[in-house]
C-alpha cells in the first residue's frame, strides 16, 4: 500500500494528481493546501511519497518537505511546479516536473520512487 501526501493549493490540480497516481498504483492520499496543513497531514499519516507544488498560499512546498523529512527521515519527493528553478537547491534533490504536468511523465516518476 502506498500513501501519498499531495501538497497543492489548487484543488482541481490536486484531484487530477490523485487520479493519475491512482492509475499508477497509489492507494491512499492526504491533501494539504498550506505548509502547516502539510506538516499536520504528514504527522497524522506518514506518507510513502510526497507530491508537492513549490509556491503555496501560505509557505512553500520545499520548506514543508524539509521539516517533514527532518522529523521522519528521507522520503521520496516529486515537485510539480511552474517554477522548477526554485527546486535547484532542494536538499535532498527531488524529481522536478514542470506544470502543466504530462500524465505519462508523472506516472513514470512516481513508479521510480514509490515503494514496491
LUMLO-214536 format. One record per residue: residue in three letters; y, z, x of N, C-alpha, C in turn. Coordinates in steps of 0.02 Angstrom, whole numbers, plus 50000, padded with zeros to 5 digits. Atoms other than C-alpha are relative to their C-alpha. Layout:
N
ALAYZXYZXYZX ...
END
This chain:
116
UNK499415000050042500005000050000500625000050044 UNK499395000649960501714995150070500605001749955 UNK499404997950036503275004150010500614997450037 UNK499405003049970504934995150041500625003349972 UNK499344997750019506665002750039500484994150005 UNK499515005450001507924989449987500695003149995 UNK499314997549998509704993950037500464994049989 UNK499605005950019510814981449947500455002049942 UNK499534997950053512384984249842500104994749946 UNK499985005150052512174968149741499345000349963 UNK500614998850038510914972049604499564993849993 UNK500405006150010510384954049572499654997950065 UNK500315001749936510064951149757499425004850013 UNK500534995149990509044967349767499394998349958 UNK500565001750044507984961949619499654993550023 UNK500295006149973507734944649694499575001650062 UNK500394998049941507164952649858499355003449978 UNK500604996750025505944963449760499494994849977 UNK500465005350024505194947949677499674996450059 UNK500275003649942504994938949844499515004450038 UNK500444995549962504244954149931499375001949963 UNK500604998750040503054957549788499494994450012 UNK500445005749987502344940049813499725000150072 UNK500224999549930502214943950000499545006050012 UNK500474994549992501184959649968500275007049993 UNK499724993350009502384974149945499775002849933 UNK500274997050062501764986449814500515004349963 UNK499514995750033503164998949780500674999450034 UNK499325000949975505044999449802500445005949983 UNK499444995650014506525011049815500634995850011 UNK499385003849995508305004649795500585004650016 UNK499404996249984509955010449866500584995150005 UNK499405004249997511715003449848500505002650051 UNK499554997049951512585015249971499605003150056 UNK500324996749944512205023250137499685006649979 UNK500254993550023511995040350054499374999249957 UNK500595001250042510795033449922499404997850042 UNK500555002249956509775025250061499665006050033 UNK500284994049968509565041850151499605004149950 UNK500354996150052509085050749990499354996649980 UNK500605003750020507845037049941499465000450053 UNK500494999749946507005037150112499705007050005 UNK500264993149997506845056050109499545001549941 UNK500424999050059506095055349935499334996550006 UNK500615003849991504815041949977500064996050065 UNK499955003149934504565037050159499824992649996 UNK500145007250004504705018050173499544997850058 UNK500395003349948503465007350269500424994650033 UNK499555005349976504804993750287500685001249968 UNK499324999650027506694994150266500294993050000 UNK499655006450009507604978850200500725001849985 UNK499324997550008509484980950218500534994750010 UNK499385003649989511144972450198500395003850054 UNK499594996649949512454976750330500595003649967 UNK499414997150031514034979550230499835002549930 UNK500144997050065513814991450083500655002349968 UNK499414997550036515014997749952500275006350035 UNK499824994049962515005014450045499545000650059 UNK500404999549939514425015050225499724993250021 UNK500315006249976513375002350318499245000850003 UNK500725000049994511554997450321499765002250069 UNK500234998049933511384998950511500065007650012 UNK499934992849991512045016750507499475003849960 UNK500524996850041510875021550364499334999450035 UNK500645001049965509405014050460499965004550061 UNK499994995749941509915023350618499845007349982 UNK500124993150020509935040050527499285000949975 UNK500694999650026508295036550435499504999950058 UNK500465000349943507425031750597500065006150045 UNK499914993849962508165046950683499595005749970 UNK500394994850034507305057850553499264998449996 UNK500695001850015505705048050526499644996250055 UNK500305004049947505405038450686500084992649986 UNK499925007350007505305019650710499694997449936 UNK500245003650060505125009250552500214992850006 UNK499805007049998505134990350536500614998849955 UNK499385001350037506824983750479500134992549999 UNK499765006950007507404966950413500705000549970 UNK499325000450027509274964550392500104993249968 UNK499825006350034509834951450266500755000649988 UNK499284999050000511694948750286500384993550008 UNK499545005549989513144936850279500355000750067 UNK499684998749935513724944550444499475001850053 UNK500544998549952512234942950563500245002650067 UNK499744997649936513344946050714500095007650000 UNK499944992750004513534964050652499365003550020 UNK500654997049983511694966850695499834999050074 UNK500165001349931511794961250876499905006350041 UNK500054993849961511984979050939499545005149966 UNK500444995350034510734986850819499445002350047 UNK500514997149957509534998550907499555004449959 UNK500335005549966508104996150896500154993449967 UNK499885006550028508264977550870499594998949936 UNK500345001450063507774971050699500004992549988 UNK499975007050021507394954450618500644999349958 UNK499375001250036509034947250552499964993149967 UNK499995006250038509094934150415500684999349967 UNK499355001250031510694926150352499954998949925 UNK499955001550072511234925150171500314993249992 UNK500544998650048510804915850068499334999550035 UNK500654999649967509044920250118499534994649972 UNK500505004950019507674907150114499355003849987 UNK500594996150021506164914050020499444999850052 UNK500565000849953504874907250143500135003850065 UNK499844996449938505784914550294499965007549989 UNK500054992950015505904931550210499275002249995 UNK500724998350005504044931650165499685000150069 UNK500285000349932503614926550344500215006150041 UNK499754994249963504714940150419499675006549975 UNK500314994150028504004953150301499275000650022 UNK500704999849978502214948450344499935001850073 UNK500014998249930502634950350528500065007550012 UNK499854992949988503244968250510499635004949955 UNK500324995550049502304975350359499345002650028 UNK500664997349979500834986950394499444996349963 UNK500555003850030499184978350362499475004649972 
END
